[in-house]
Structures are given as C-alpha cells and as structure tokens.
Amino acid sequence: MGIIKISEMMHENLRIASLAFTRSMNAQAEHWMKVGMLMEMHPDLSHRDICQLLVRASAESTERFDGIKTLLNDGVTARKTNHD
C-alpha cells in the first residue's frame, strides 16, 4: 500500500463525494479509480455498463481481487452482447 499525492481540489471532491455516498475517502477514491480504469480499458462500454459489471462482480466474487479480474473478462462478453 502506498501514499499518493492529489490536488487540494480533488481532496475536497473526495470528501464531499464520500459523505454523499457514505464511503470512506479511501473507498471513494478507489471506486473512482476502478471505474476510470475500466472505462479506459473498455471505452465502448457506458458508465452504466461498468457499474452493472461492478455490482455483478461484487455479488459473485468470493475474494476481493477476483472481482476485478472477472470484470476485465466480462467487459468483452458484455460488449459482444450489448452491440450484437
């Protein structure tokens, strides 16, 4: 685990969003990073598609880190299903 530096404005955005979504600031930052990473890796999927994949992976995953691996593979499946 490491420490990253972010701007004061992003820190304030994290603080506000974490209060609104009842997450810790670290959890909010991780959520944004996860969504952003998946959207960059799968630019043809919408934000809604990515969020649905996150929920499904969370519900189906027995280990924390298996979920993201599943998402990376499921993104390909979802793309084929949504765009066929």
C-alpha positions as CSV (number, residue, x, y, z in Angstrom):
1,M,0.0,0.0,0.0
2,G,1.3,3.4,-0.8
3,I,0.6,7.1,-0.5
4,I,-0.3,9.2,-3.5
5,K,-0.5,13.0,-3.7
6,I,-3.6,14.6,-5.1
7,S,-4.6,18.2,-5.5
8,E,-6.5,20.1,-2.8
9,M,-9.5,20.4,-5.2
10,M,-9.6,16.6,-5.7
11,H,-9.2,16.0,-2.0
12,E,-12.2,18.3,-1.4
13,N,-14.2,16.5,-4.2
14,L,-13.4,13.2,-2.5
15,R,-14.5,14.5,0.9
16,I,-17.9,15.7,-0.5
17,A,-18.5,12.5,-2.5
18,S,-17.5,10.2,0.4
19,L,-20.1,11.9,2.6
20,A,-22.8,11.8,-0.1
21,F,-22.2,8.1,-0.8
22,T,-21.4,7.1,2.7
23,R,-18.0,5.8,1.9
24,S,-14.6,6.5,3.4
25,M,-12.5,8.9,1.4
26,N,-10.1,6.0,0.5
27,A,-13.1,3.8,-0.6
28,Q,-14.4,6.7,-2.7
29,A,-11.0,7.2,-4.3
30,E,-10.7,3.5,-5.0
31,H,-14.2,3.4,-6.5
32,W,-13.4,6.3,-8.9
33,M,-10.1,4.7,-9.9
34,K,-11.7,1.4,-10.5
35,V,-14.5,2.9,-12.7
36,G,-12.0,5.1,-14.5
37,M,-9.6,2.2,-15.2
38,L,-12.4,0.0,-16.5
39,M,-13.8,2.8,-18.7
40,E,-10.4,3.4,-20.2
41,M,-9.9,-0.3,-20.9
42,H,-13.4,-0.7,-22.3
43,P,-14.2,2.7,-24.0
44,D,-17.2,1.2,-25.8
45,L,-19.0,0.4,-22.5
46,S,-21.1,3.1,-20.9
47,H,-20.8,4.2,-17.3
48,R,-24.0,2.3,-16.6
49,D,-22.5,-0.9,-18.1
50,I,-19.4,-0.5,-16.0
51,C,-21.4,0.0,-12.8
52,Q,-23.5,-3.1,-13.6
53,L,-20.4,-5.1,-14.1
54,L,-19.0,-3.9,-10.7
55,V,-22.2,-4.9,-8.9
56,R,-22.3,-8.3,-10.6
57,A,-18.6,-9.0,-9.9
58,S,-19.1,-7.9,-6.3
59,A,-22.1,-10.2,-5.8
60,E,-20.4,-13.2,-7.5
61,S,-16.9,-12.8,-6.1
62,T,-15.8,-14.8,-3.1
63,E,-12.4,-13.0,-2.9
64,R,-12.0,-9.2,-3.3
65,F,-9.4,-9.3,-6.0
66,D,-11.2,-11.9,-8.2
67,G,-13.9,-9.3,-8.9
68,I,-11.7,-7.0,-11.0
69,K,-10.3,-10.0,-13.0
70,T,-13.9,-11.1,-13.7
71,L,-14.8,-7.5,-14.8
72,L,-11.9,-7.4,-17.3
73,N,-13.1,-10.6,-18.9
74,D,-16.8,-9.8,-18.6
75,G,-16.3,-6.5,-20.3
76,V,-15.5,-8.4,-23.5
77,T,-18.7,-10.5,-23.1
78,A,-20.8,-7.5,-22.3
79,R,-19.5,-5.6,-25.3
80,K,-20.5,-8.5,-27.6
81,T,-23.9,-8.9,-26.0
82,N,-24.7,-5.2,-26.0
83,H,-23.5,-4.5,-29.5
84,D,-24.6,-7.6,-31.5
